[in-house]
């Protein structure tokens, strides 16, 4: 048994919580939460949930069209990372600020079939949680927040995506790469036609290098980031939401456990990583 929050006909001003009442269901294995939402202006809201398997709240963004039409948005509950507890509460709240904002939730219901476009996509977030293999390996992976993202002050918002998906930041530095360091880091691409432009971009502003830790951290980080080309990235991923271009795609993540170890060692001493 777990509990969802049902919200109906509730204006949601900034920094205010909607009134809600519980809706109880018996099984999560084939459950989809469907929100029916209308908004007068384009806006991002956060679909938020709490569970006894972890502390605090998790959230994912939903992009509202702002066309004053009711739209349905489906969240596949079986694919939400860290859904492992027996009691769960779900709600929504605004993200960011807007001078003019009207958001109305027509309903939040649970069914055994999806309705509306998926917010969680299997290509992005992998198999449903009840299909995942127990005892996944705890890994570490390198993450870089690139100059286009630090320039726009997105470090906190990007890191919230990692943390809300169950990854921990166990080491972090903000630094300015030299051309030599950038070329050394991307040496594997030295013969590629984009190498010079890539290195020039990576030295164009500060970067944040960090170590992420968690179950299957390498794969999970890449799922959260999305495809290298933001045009091909799935909705809800970092690159789809924040990237400016194929080159200025906001984040880097190691592509294998072996490369993660080498990339982490490139930037961090063992003593700098605190689990």
Secondary structure, DSSP 8 states (H G I E B T S, - for coil): -EEEEE--SEE--TT-----EEEEES--TT-EEEEEEEESS-EEEEEEEEETTSSS-EEEEEEE--SSS-EEEEEEGGGSTT--SS-EEEEEEE-S--SS--EEEEEEEEESS--SEESS-HHHH-S-GGGS-SS--EEEEEEEE-HHHHHTT-HHHHHHHHHHTT-EEEEEEEE---HHHHHHHTGGGTTSTTHHHHHHHHTSS-EEEEEEEEETHHHHHHHHH--SSGGGS-TTSHHHHH--SSSS-SEEE-SSHHHHHHHHHHH--GGG---
